Amino acid sequence: MAEIRREKCLLITGATGSLGSELVRHYYPEYQILAQGRNAEKLLRLKLAYPRTEMVLGDLRAPGLREAVRRADVVIHTAAQKYVNLAERHCYYTVDTNVNCTYELADLAARHGVERFIFISTDKSSFPTNVYGITKYLAERLILELAEVYPQTTYVICRFGNIFGSSGSVVQLWLEAQRRREPIQVTDPNMTRFMFSLPDAVAAVDFALHQGRSGDIIIPKMKSVCLRDLMQLFSDAPIEIIGRRPGEKVHETLYVQGEISTGYETDQYYVLNTRDTTRLALRDINSSECERVPLTTLRQWLQQLIRSAA
């Protein structure tokens, strides 16, 4: 008699966010999806689109999430308090969410036999100068420590820049201001940020899922944008310069020289790992110095974003 193969279970935290919901769509045919989120309305919409998905309503402290971890074979942890200005004003909540809850979730995953835990981090964890970046840096360090404690679970970190048009991003805020016929608010036109598309972000997670080794930090080879370039997408809108918010950098770094100096690279990724013996000749990766996303590409991304929202 042929053995019946059990469908593997994938838990996605932050499943109602831009990346989380796209991961639900991407992995829905392959896995039994457990989707965690705080917004009941968005979870219900996700359920309508993907009926076999099981909803886990609540934040990272919810008892239902612990039960979901016990059932999961794989966890992709995208949930975070990610807003830099809010993190500066609400330090305790940000630390508790991004550090304590991440550690508890990752530790629980190993103790319940989760095969693979993928943590979505940020470029702001590299040489952090604000509360949000510091919490993500600490979370990365804790994930790497757990990789040493629990060899049976594969822990992988994806360090991303900005996903174009993600929920709460400057592009979304400017589109909303445009809909309300209000000026778009610009902090500093000279700011630069690493940026890539949502499909590229999903591809990086997929690389982590299928090729990542425990202790890997996967850094996509991203281009950057200057706010002046983004402003050209909204050339008809009135502009209000409001100045940098507390904690914001003018430029970001994806990697600081000497951080982890061993690993390997592909055409699309740098993969850092302290266990490797091969040295990577990496210098600082700064958003002010790397290649810029062409304006034509930014326009294409914007049109795709507007079409998907219609």
VOTIDO-273439 format. One line per 10 residues: their letters; for each residue x, y, z of N, C-alpha, C. Coordinates in Angstrom, 1 decimal, decimal comma. Layout:
<atoms>
a	X/Y/Z/X/Y/Z/X/Y/Z  ... .
</atoms>
This chain:
<atoms>
maeirrekcl	0,8/-1,2/0,0/0,0/0,0/0,0/0,9/1,3/0,0  0,6/2,2/-0,9/1,4/3,4/-1,0/1,3/4,3/0,2  2,4/4,8/0,6/2,3/5,7/1,8/1,7/7,0/1,4  0,8/7,5/2,3/0,2/8,8/2,0/1,1/9,9/2,6  1,5/10,8/1,7/2,4/11,9/2,1/1,6/13,0/2,7  2,1/13,5/3,9/1,4/14,6/4,5/1,9/15,9/3,9  0,9/16,8/3,7/1,2/18,1/3,2/1,9/18,9/4,3  3,1/19,5/3,9/3,8/20,2/4,9/3,1/21,5/5,3  3,4/22,0/6,5/2,7/23,1/7,1/3,7/24,3/7,2  3,3/25,4/6,6/4,1/26,6/6,6/3,4/27,7/7,4 .
litgatgslg	4,0/28,2/8,4/3,5/29,4/9,2/4,2/30,6/8,7  3,3/31,6/8,3/3,8/32,9/7,9/3,3/34,0/8,9  4,2/34,6/9,6/3,8/35,7/10,5/3,8/37,0/9,7  3,0/37,9/10,1/2,8/39,2/9,3/2,2/38,9/8,0  1,3/37,9/7,9/0,8/37,4/6,6/-0,1/38,4/5,9  -0,6/39,5/6,6/-1,4/40,5/5,9/-0,6/41,6/5,4  0,7/41,7/5,6/1,6/42,7/5,0/1,9/42,4/3,6  2,6/43,3/2,9/2,8/43,2/1,5/3,6/41,9/1,2  4,7/41,7/1,9/5,5/40,5/1,7/4,8/39,2/2,2  4,2/39,3/3,4/3,5/38,1/3,9/2,4/37,6/3,0 .
selvrhyype	1,6/38,5/2,5/0,5/38,1/1,7/0,9/37,5/0,4  2,0/38,1/-0,2/2,6/37,6/-1,4/3,2/36,2/-1,2  3,8/36,0/0,0/4,3/34,6/0,3/3,1/33,6/0,4  2,0/34,0/1,0/0,8/33,2/1,1/0,4/32,7/-0,3  0,3/33,7/-1,2/0,0/33,4/-2,6/1,0/32,5/-3,3  2,3/32,7/-3,1/3,3/32,0/-3,7/3,4/30,5/-3,2  3,2/30,3/-1,9/3,3/29,0/-1,4/2,0/28,2/-1,2  0,9/28,8/-1,5/-0,4/28,2/-1,3/-0,6/26,9/-2,0  -0,1/26,7/-3,2/-0,3/25,4/-3,9/0,6/24,3/-3,3  1,6/24,7/-2,5/2,6/23,7/-2,1/2,5/23,3/-0,6 .
yqilaqgrna	2,0/24,2/0,2/1,9/24,0/1,7/0,5/24,2/2,2  0,3/23,6/3,4/-0,8/24,0/4,2/-0,4/25,3/4,9  -1,1/26,4/4,7/-0,6/27,7/5,2/-1,3/28,1/6,5  -0,5/28,5/7,5/-1,0/29,1/8,7/-0,6/30,6/8,6  -1,6/31,5/8,5/-1,4/32,9/8,3/-1,7/33,7/9,6  -0,6/34,3/10,2/-0,8/35,1/11,4/-0,9/36,6/11,0  -1,8/37,3/11,6/-1,9/38,8/11,5/-2,8/39,4/12,5  -2,6/40,7/12,7/-3,4/41,4/13,7/-4,7/42,0/13,2  -4,8/42,1/11,9/-6,0/42,8/11,3/-7,0/41,7/10,8  -8,1/41,7/11,5/-9,1/40,6/11,2/-9,7/40,8/9,8 .
ekllrlklay	-9,9/42,0/9,4/-10,5/42,3/8,0/-9,5/41,8/6,9  -8,2/42,1/7,1/-7,3/41,7/6,1/-7,1/40,1/6,1  -7,2/39,5/7,3/-7,1/38,1/7,3/-8,3/37,4/6,6  -9,5/38,0/6,8/-10,7/37,5/6,1/-10,6/37,6/4,6  -10,0/38,7/4,1/-9,8/38,8/2,7/-8,8/37,8/2,2  -7,8/37,5/3,0/-6,8/36,5/2,6/-7,5/35,1/2,6  -8,3/34,8/3,5/-9,1/33,6/3,6/-10,0/33,4/2,3  -10,6/34,5/1,9/-11,5/34,4/0,7/-10,7/34,1/-0,5  -9,5/34,7/-0,6/-8,6/34,5/-1,8/-8,0/33,1/-1,8  -7,7/32,6/-0,6/-7,0/31,3/-0,4/-7,7/30,5/0,6 .
prtemvlgdl	-8,8/29,8/0,3/-9,7/29,2/1,2/-9,1/28,1/2,2  -8,0/27,4/1,7/-7,4/26,4/2,6/-6,5/27,0/3,6  -6,2/28,3/3,6/-5,4/28,9/4,5/-6,1/29,0/5,9  -5,3/28,7/7,0/-5,9/28,8/8,3/-5,4/30,1/8,9  -6,4/30,8/9,5/-6,1/32,1/10,1/-5,6/32,0/11,6  -4,6/32,8/11,9/-4,1/32,9/13,3/-4,2/34,4/13,7  -5,3/34,8/14,3/-5,6/36,2/14,6/-4,9/36,6/15,9  -4,2/37,7/15,8/-3,6/38,2/17,0/-2,1/38,6/16,8  -1,5/39,3/17,7/-0,1/39,7/17,5/0,8/38,6/17,9  2,1/38,9/18,0/3,1/37,8/18,3/3,0/37,3/19,7 .
rapglreavr	2,2/37,8/20,5/2,0/37,3/21,9/0,8/36,4/22,0  0,0/36,2/21,0/-1,2/35,5/21,0/-1,0/34,0/21,3  -1,8/33,4/22,2/-1,6/31,9/22,4/-1,8/31,1/21,1  -2,7/31,5/20,2/-2,9/30,8/19,0/-1,7/30,7/18,1  -0,8/31,6/18,3/0,5/31,6/17,5/1,4/30,5/18,0  1,4/30,2/19,3/2,2/29,2/19,9/1,7/27,8/19,4  0,4/27,6/19,3/-0,1/26,4/18,8/0,2/26,2/17,3  0,2/27,3/16,5/0,6/27,3/15,1/2,0/26,8/14,9  2,9/27,3/15,8/4,3/26,9/15,7/4,5/25,5/16,0  3,7/24,9/16,9/3,8/23,5/17,2/3,4/22,6/16,0 .
radvvihtaa	2,5/23,2/15,1/2,1/22,4/14,0/3,0/22,6/12,8  3,8/23,6/12,8/4,5/24,0/11,5/5,7/23,2/11,3  6,0/23,0/10,0/7,3/22,4/9,5/8,3/23,5/9,2  7,7/24,6/8,7/8,6/25,8/8,3/7,9/27,0/8,8  8,7/28,0/9,3/8,2/29,3/9,8/9,0/30,4/9,0  8,2/31,3/8,4/8,8/32,5/7,8/8,3/33,7/8,6  9,2/34,3/9,3/8,8/35,4/10,3/9,0/36,7/9,7  8,0/37,3/9,1/8,0/38,7/8,5/7,5/39,7/9,5  6,8/39,4/10,5/6,1/40,4/11,4/7,1/41,2/12,2  6,8/42,5/12,3/7,7/43,4/13,1/7,0/44,7/13,3 .
qkyvnlaerh	7,5/45,4/14,3/7,2/46,9/14,4/8,3/47,6/13,5  7,9/48,0/12,4/8,9/48,4/11,4/9,1/49,9/11,2  8,2/50,7/11,8/8,2/52,2/11,5/9,3/52,9/12,4  10,3/53,5/11,7/11,4/54,1/12,5/10,9/55,2/13,4  10,0/56,1/13,0/9,6/57,2/13,9/8,8/56,7/15,1  8,0/55,6/14,9/7,2/55,1/16,0/8,1/54,3/16,9  9,2/53,7/16,4/10,1/53,0/17,3/10,8/53,9/18,2  11,2/55,1/17,7/11,8/56,1/18,6/11,0/56,5/19,7  9,7/56,6/19,5/8,7/57,1/20,5/8,2/55,9/21,4  8,2/54,7/20,9/7,7/53,6/21,6/8,7/52,5/21,7 .
cyytvdtnvn	9,8/52,8/22,4/11,0/51,9/22,5/10,6/50,5/23,1  9,9/50,5/24,2/9,6/49,3/24,9/8,8/48,3/24,0  7,8/48,8/23,4/7,0/48,0/22,5/7,8/47,4/21,3  8,6/48,3/20,8/9,5/47,9/19,6/10,5/46,8/20,1  11,1/47,0/21,2/12,0/45,9/21,7/11,3/44,6/22,0  10,1/44,7/22,6/9,4/43,5/23,0/8,9/42,8/21,7  8,5/43,5/20,7/8,0/42,9/19,5/9,1/42,3/18,7  10,1/43,1/18,4/11,1/42,8/17,4/12,2/41,9/18,0  12,5/42,0/19,3/13,5/41,2/20,0/12,9/40,0/20,8  12,2/40,4/21,8/11,7/39,3/22,7/10,8/38,3/22,0 .
ctyeladlaa	9,8/38,9/21,3/8,9/37,9/20,6/9,5/37,1/19,5  10,5/37,7/18,8/11,2/37,0/17,8/12,0/35,8/18,4  12,7/36,1/19,5/13,5/35,1/20,2/12,6/34,0/20,7  11,5/34,3/21,3/10,6/33,3/21,9/10,0/32,4/20,7  9,6/33,1/19,6/9,1/32,3/18,5/10,1/31,4/17,9  11,3/31,9/17,7/12,4/31,1/17,1/12,8/30,0/18,0  12,9/30,2/19,3/13,3/29,2/20,3/12,2/28,1/20,3  10,9/28,5/20,4/9,8/27,6/20,4/9,8/26,7/19,2  10,1/27,3/18,0/10,1/26,6/16,8/11,1/25,4/16,9  12,3/25,6/17,4/13,3/24,5/17,5/12,8/23,5/18,5 .
rhgverfifi	12,2/23,9/19,6/11,8/22,9/20,6/10,6/22,1/20,2  9,9/22,5/19,1/8,8/21,7/18,6/9,1/21,1/17,2  10,4/21,1/16,9/10,7/20,3/15,7/10,6/21,0/14,4  10,5/22,3/14,3/10,4/23,0/13,1/11,7/22,8/12,3  11,5/22,5/11,0/12,7/22,2/10,2/13,5/23,4/9,8  12,8/24,5/9,5/13,5/25,7/9,0/12,8/26,9/9,5  13,6/27,9/10,0/13,0/29,2/10,5/13,7/30,3/9,7  12,9/31,0/8,9/13,5/32,1/8,1/13,1/33,5/8,7  14,0/34,3/9,0/13,8/35,6/9,7/14,0/36,7/8,7  13,1/37,6/8,5/13,2/38,7/7,6/13,7/39,9/8,4 .
stdkssfptn	14,9/40,3/8,0/15,6/41,4/8,7/15,6/42,6/7,7  16,4/43,6/8,1/16,4/44,9/7,4/17,9/45,4/7,3  18,1/46,2/6,2/19,4/46,9/6,1/19,7/47,8/7,3  18,6/48,2/8,0/18,8/49,1/9,2/19,5/48,4/10,4  19,6/47,1/10,3/20,3/46,3/11,3/21,8/46,4/11,1  22,3/46,9/9,9/23,7/47,0/9,7/24,1/48,4/10,1  25,0/48,5/11,1/25,5/49,8/11,6/24,3/50,6/12,1  23,5/50,0/13,0/22,2/50,7/13,4/22,4/52,0/14,2  21,6/53,0/13,9/21,6/54,3/14,6/20,2/54,7/15,1  19,3/53,7/15,1/17,9/54,0/15,6/17,4/52,8/16,3 .
vygitkylae	16,3/53,0/17,1/15,8/51,9/17,9/15,4/50,7/17,0  14,7/51,0/15,9/14,3/49,9/15,0/15,5/49,1/14,5  16,5/49,8/14,0/17,7/49,1/13,5/18,4/48,3/14,6  18,4/48,9/15,8/19,1/48,1/16,9/18,3/46,9/17,3  17,0/47,0/17,3/16,2/45,8/17,6/16,4/44,7/16,6  16,5/45,1/15,3/16,7/44,1/14,3/18,1/43,5/14,3  19,1/44,3/14,7/20,4/43,8/14,9/20,4/42,8/16,0  19,8/43,1/17,1/19,8/42,2/18,2/19,0/40,9/17,9  17,9/41,0/17,1/17,2/39,8/16,7/18,1/38,9/15,8  18,8/39,6/14,9/19,8/38,8/14,0/20,8/38,0/14,9 .
rlilelaevy	21,3/38,7/15,9/22,3/38,0/16,8/21,7/36,9/17,5  20,5/37,0/18,0/19,8/36,0/18,7/19,5/34,8/17,8  19,1/35,0/16,6/18,9/34,0/15,6/20,1/33,2/15,3  21,3/33,9/15,2/22,5/33,2/15,0/22,9/32,4/16,2  22,6/32,9/17,4/22,9/32,1/18,6/22,1/30,9/18,7  20,8/31,0/18,3/20,0/29,8/18,3/20,4/28,8/17,3  21,0/29,2/16,2/21,5/28,3/15,2/22,6/27,4/15,7  23,3/27,9/16,7/24,4/27,1/17,4/23,8/26,2/18,5  22,7/26,7/19,1/22,1/25,9/20,2/21,3/24,7/19,7  20,6/25,0/18,5/19,7/23,9/18,0/20,1/23,5/16,6 .
pqttyvicrf	21,1/22,6/16,4/21,5/22,3/15,1/20,5/21,5/14,2  19,4/21,0/14,9/18,4/20,3/14,1/17,5/21,2/13,4  17,5/22,5/13,7/16,6/23,5/13,0/17,5/24,4/12,1  17,2/24,6/10,9/17,9/25,5/10,0/17,4/26,9/10,2  18,3/27,8/10,7/17,9/29,2/10,9/18,6/30,0/9,8  17,8/30,8/9,0/18,3/31,6/7,9/17,8/33,0/8,1  18,6/34,0/7,9/18,3/35,4/7,9/18,3/36,0/6,5  17,2/36,7/6,1/17,2/37,5/4,9/17,3/39,0/5,3  18,3/39,7/4,9/18,5/41,1/5,2/18,1/41,9/4,0  16,9/42,6/4,0/16,4/43,3/2,9/16,5/44,8/3,1 .
gnifgssgsv	16,5/45,5/1,9/16,2/46,9/1,9/14,7/47,1/1,8  14,3/48,2/1,2/12,9/48,6/1,1/12,3/47,8/-0,1  11,1/47,3/0,1/10,3/46,7/-1,0/9,4/47,8/-1,6  9,6/48,1/-2,9/8,9/49,2/-3,5/7,3/49,0/-3,3  6,7/50,0/-2,7/5,3/50,1/-2,6/4,7/49,2/-1,5  5,6/48,7/-0,6/5,0/47,9/0,5/4,2/48,7/1,4  3,4/48,0/2,2/2,4/48,7/3,1/3,2/49,7/4,1  2,7/50,9/4,1/3,3/51,9/5,0/4,5/52,6/4,4  4,9/52,2/3,2/6,1/52,8/2,6/5,8/54,2/2,1  6,9/54,9/1,7/6,7/56,3/1,3/5,9/56,4/0,0 .
vqlwleaqrr	6,0/55,4/-0,9/5,3/55,4/-2,1/3,8/55,3/-1,8  3,4/54,4/-0,9/2,0/54,2/-0,5/1,5/55,5/0,2  2,3/56,1/1,0/1,9/57,4/1,7/1,7/58,5/0,7  2,5/58,5/-0,3/2,4/59,6/-1,4/1,2/59,3/-2,3  0,9/58,0/-2,6/-0,3/57,7/-3,4/-1,6/58,1/-2,6  -1,6/57,9/-1,3/-2,7/58,2/-0,5/-2,9/59,7/-0,4  -1,8/60,5/-0,3/-1,9/61,9/-0,3/-2,4/62,5/-1,6  -1,9/61,8/-2,7/-2,4/62,2/-4,0/-3,9/62,0/-4,2  -4,4/60,9/-3,6/-5,8/60,6/-3,7/-6,6/61,6/-2,9  -6,0/62,1/-1,8/-6,7/63,1/-1,0/-6,5/64,5/-1,5 .
repiqvtdpn	-5,7/64,6/-2,6/-5,3/65,9/-3,2/-4,6/66,8/-2,2  -3,7/66,2/-1,4/-2,9/66,9/-0,5/-1,4/66,8/-0,9  -0,6/67,7/-0,4/0,9/67,7/-0,8/1,5/66,4/-0,3  2,5/65,9/-1,1/3,3/64,8/-0,7/4,4/65,3/0,3  4,6/64,6/1,4/5,5/65,1/2,4/6,9/64,4/2,1  7,9/65,1/2,0/9,2/64,6/1,7/10,2/65,0/2,9  10,8/64,0/3,4/11,7/64,3/4,5/13,0/65,0/4,1  13,7/64,3/3,2/15,0/64,9/2,7/15,2/64,4/1,2  15,1/65,2/0,2/15,2/64,8/-1,2/16,5/64,1/-1,5  17,5/64,3/-0,7/18,8/63,7/-0,9/19,0/62,3/-0,3 .
mtrfmfslpd	18,0/61,9/0,5/18,1/60,5/1,1/18,2/59,4/0,0  18,9/58,4/0,3/18,9/57,2/-0,6/18,5/56,0/0,2  17,9/55,1/-0,5/17,5/53,8/0,2/17,7/52,7/-0,8  18,1/51,5/-0,3/18,1/50,3/-1,0/16,7/49,9/-1,4  16,4/49,5/-2,6/15,0/49,2/-3,0/15,0/48,1/-4,0  14,1/47,2/-3,9/13,8/46,2/-4,9/12,4/45,8/-4,9  12,0/45,0/-5,9/10,6/44,7/-6,1/10,1/43,6/-5,2  8,8/43,5/-5,1/8,2/42,4/-4,3/8,5/41,0/-4,9  8,4/40,8/-6,2/8,9/39,5/-6,7/10,3/39,2/-6,4  11,2/40,2/-6,4/12,6/39,9/-6,0/12,7/39,5/-4,5 .
avaavdfalh	11,9/40,1/-3,7/11,9/39,7/-2,3/11,4/38,3/-2,1  10,4/37,9/-2,8/9,8/36,5/-2,7/10,9/35,6/-3,2  11,6/35,9/-4,3/12,6/35,1/-4,8/13,8/34,8/-3,8  14,1/35,9/-3,0/15,1/35,8/-2,0/14,7/34,9/-0,9  13,4/35,0/-0,5/12,9/34,1/0,5/12,9/32,6/0,0  12,6/32,5/-1,2/12,6/31,1/-1,8/14,0/30,5/-1,8  15,0/31,4/-2,1/16,4/31,0/-2,1/16,7/30,5/-0,7  16,3/31,3/0,3/16,5/30,9/1,7/15,9/29,6/2,1  14,7/29,4/1,6/13,9/28,2/1,9/14,6/26,9/1,3  15,1/27,0/0,1/15,6/25,9/-0,6/17,1/25,7/-0,6 .
qgrsgdiiip	17,8/26,8/-0,4/19,3/26,7/-0,5/20,0/27,3/0,8  19,3/27,9/1,6/19,9/28,5/2,8/20,4/27,5/3,8  21,6/27,7/4,4/22,1/26,9/5,4/22,0/27,6/6,8  22,0/26,8/7,8/21,8/27,4/9,1/22,9/28,4/9,4  22,6/29,5/9,9/23,5/30,6/10,2/23,8/31,5/9,0  23,1/31,3/7,8/23,3/32,2/6,7/22,6/33,5/6,9  23,3/34,6/6,5/22,6/35,9/6,3/22,6/36,2/4,8  21,5/36,2/4,2/21,3/36,3/2,8/21,0/37,8/2,4  21,9/38,4/1,6/21,7/39,8/1,3/21,6/39,9/-0,2  20,4/40,3/-0,7/20,3/40,5/-2,1/21,1/41,6/-2,6 .
kmksvclrdl	21,6/41,5/-3,8/22,4/42,6/-4,5/21,5/43,6/-5,0  21,1/44,6/-4,2/20,1/45,6/-4,5/20,7/46,8/-5,0  19,9/47,5/-5,9/20,3/48,9/-6,3/19,6/49,8/-5,3  19,8/51,1/-5,4/19,2/52,1/-4,5/18,4/53,1/-5,3  17,6/53,9/-4,6/16,9/55,0/-5,1/17,2/56,2/-4,3  17,1/57,4/-4,9/17,2/58,7/-4,2/15,7/59,2/-4,1  15,4/59,8/-3,0/14,0/60,4/-2,9/13,7/61,3/-4,1  14,7/62,0/-4,6/14,5/62,9/-5,8/14,0/62,1/-7,0  14,5/60,9/-7,1/14,0/60,0/-8,2/12,5/59,6/-8,0  12,2/59,3/-6,8/10,8/58,9/-6,5/9,9/60,1/-6,7 .
mqlfsdapie	10,4/61,3/-6,3/9,6/62,5/-6,5/9,2/62,7/-7,9  10,0/62,3/-8,9/9,7/62,5/-10,3/8,5/61,6/-10,7  8,2/60,6/-10,0/7,0/59,8/-10,2/5,7/60,5/-9,9  5,9/61,6/-9,0/4,7/62,4/-8,6/5,0/63,8/-8,9  5,4/64,1/-10,2/5,8/65,4/-10,6/4,7/66,4/-10,6  3,4/65,9/-10,7/2,3/66,8/-10,7/1,8/67,2/-9,3  2,3/66,5/-8,3/1,8/66,8/-7,0/2,6/67,9/-6,3  1,9/68,7/-5,5/2,6/69,7/-4,6/3,4/69,0/-3,6  4,6/69,6/-3,3/5,5/68,9/-2,4/5,8/69,8/-1,1  5,8/69,1/0,0/6,1/69,8/1,3/7,3/69,1/1,9 .
iigrrpgekv	8,4/69,8/2,1/9,6/69,3/2,7/9,5/69,4/4,2  9,5/68,3/4,9/9,3/68,3/6,4/10,5/68,0/7,2  11,6/67,6/6,5/12,9/67,3/7,3/12,9/65,9/7,8  14,1/65,5/8,1/14,2/64,1/8,6/13,6/63,9/9,9  13,0/62,7/10,1/12,4/62,3/11,4/13,4/61,8/12,3  13,1/61,8/13,6/14,1/61,2/14,6/14,5/59,8/14,2  15,8/59,5/14,2/16,3/58,2/14,0/16,6/57,8/12,5  16,2/58,7/11,6/16,4/58,4/10,2/17,8/58,7/9,7  18,4/57,8/8,9/19,7/58,1/8,3/19,4/58,8/6,9  20,5/59,4/6,5/20,4/60,0/5,1/20,7/58,8/4,1 .
hetlyvqgei	21,6/57,9/4,4/21,9/56,8/3,6/21,9/55,5/4,5  21,7/54,4/3,8/21,6/53,1/4,5/22,8/52,2/4,1  23,1/51,2/5,0/24,1/50,3/4,6/23,5/48,9/4,7  23,9/48,0/3,8/23,5/46,6/3,8/24,5/45,7/4,5  25,8/46,2/4,5/26,9/45,5/5,1/28,0/46,5/5,4  28,6/46,2/6,6/29,7/47,1/7,1/30,9/46,2/7,1  32,0/46,6/6,5/33,2/45,8/6,4/33,7/45,2/7,7  33,9/43,9/7,7/34,4/43,2/8,9/33,2/42,6/9,7  32,0/42,9/9,4/30,8/42,4/10,1/30,9/40,9/10,2  30,7/40,2/9,1/31,0/38,8/8,9/31,8/38,7/7,6 .
stgyetdqyy	33,0/38,1/7,6/33,9/38,2/6,5/33,9/37,0/5,7  33,2/35,9/6,0/33,2/34,7/5,3/31,9/34,3/4,8  31,9/33,5/3,7/30,6/33,1/3,0/30,9/32,9/1,5  29,9/33,2/0,7/30,0/33,1/-0,7/29,0/34,0/-1,4  29,2/34,2/-2,7/28,2/35,0/-3,4/27,8/34,4/-4,7  26,6/34,7/-5,1/26,1/34,3/-6,4/25,8/35,6/-7,2  25,2/35,4/-8,4/24,9/36,6/-9,2/23,9/37,5/-8,5  23,1/37,0/-7,7/22,1/37,8/-7,1/22,2/38,0/-5,6  23,1/37,2/-4,9/23,1/37,4/-3,4/24,5/37,3/-2,9  24,7/38,0/-1,7/25,8/37,7/-0,9/25,3/36,8/0,3 .
vlntrdttrl	26,0/35,8/0,6/25,6/34,9/1,7/26,7/34,8/2,7  26,4/35,4/3,9/27,4/35,5/4,9/27,2/34,3/5,9  28,3/33,7/6,4/28,2/32,7/7,4/29,5/32,5/8,1  29,5/32,6/9,4/30,7/32,5/10,2/31,3/31,2/10,1  30,6/30,1/9,8/31,1/28,8/9,7/31,9/28,5/8,4  31,8/29,4/7,4/32,5/29,2/6,2/34,0/29,6/6,4  34,8/29,0/5,5/36,2/29,3/5,6/36,6/30,2/4,4  35,8/30,4/3,4/36,1/31,2/2,3/35,8/32,7/2,7  36,8/33,5/2,5/36,7/35,0/2,8/36,0/35,7/1,6  35,1/36,6/2,0/34,5/37,5/1,0/35,2/38,8/1,0 .
alrdinssec	35,6/39,3/-0,1/36,3/40,6/-0,2/35,2/41,7/-0,3  34,5/41,8/0,8/33,4/42,8/0,8/33,8/44,1/1,5  33,5/45,2/0,8/33,6/46,5/1,5/32,2/47,0/1,9  32,2/48,1/2,6/30,9/48,7/3,0/29,9/48,8/1,8  28,7/48,3/1,9/27,7/48,4/0,9/26,7/49,6/1,3  26,9/50,7/0,7/26,2/52,0/1,1/25,3/52,4/0,0  24,1/52,8/0,4/23,1/53,1/-0,6/23,4/54,4/-1,4  24,3/55,2/-0,9/24,7/56,4/-1,7/25,7/56,1/-2,8  26,4/54,9/-2,7/27,5/54,6/-3,6/27,1/53,5/-4,6  26,0/52,8/-4,4/25,7/51,7/-5,4/24,9/52,2/-6,5 .
ervplttlrq	24,7/51,4/-7,5/24,0/51,7/-8,7/22,5/52,0/-8,4  21,9/53,0/-9,1/20,6/53,4/-8,9/19,6/52,6/-9,7  18,4/52,4/-9,2/17,3/51,8/-10,0/16,9/52,8/-11,1  16,9/52,4/-12,3/16,5/53,4/-13,4/15,1/53,9/-13,2  14,9/55,2/-13,6/13,6/55,8/-13,5/12,5/55,0/-14,3  12,9/54,4/-15,4/11,9/53,7/-16,2/11,4/52,5/-15,4  12,3/51,8/-14,6/12,0/50,7/-13,8/11,0/51,2/-12,7  11,3/52,3/-12,1/10,5/52,8/-11,0/9,1/53,1/-11,5  9,0/53,6/-12,7/7,7/53,9/-13,3/6,9/52,6/-13,6  7,6/51,6/-14,0/7,0/50,3/-14,2/6,5/49,7/-12,9 .
wlqqlirsaa	7,3/49,8/-11,9/6,9/49,3/-10,5/5,6/50,0/-10,0  5,6/51,4/-10,3/4,5/52,2/-9,8/3,2/51,8/-10,6  3,3/51,6/-11,9/2,1/51,2/-12,6/1,6/49,8/-12,2  2,5/48,9/-11,9/2,1/47,6/-11,5/1,4/47,7/-10,1  1,9/48,5/-9,2/1,4/48,7/-7,9/-0,1/49,3/-8,0  -0,2/50,3/-8,9/-1,6/50,9/-9,1/-2,5/49,9/-9,7  -2,1/49,1/-10,6/-3,0/48,1/-11,2/-3,4/47,0/-10,2  -2,4/46,6/-9,4/-2,7/45,5/-8,4/-3,7/46,0/-7,3  -3,7/47,3/-7,1/-4,6/47,9/-6,1/-6,0/48,2/-6,6  -6,1/48,2/-8,0/-7,4/48,6/-8,6/-8,5/47,5/-8,4 .
</atoms>
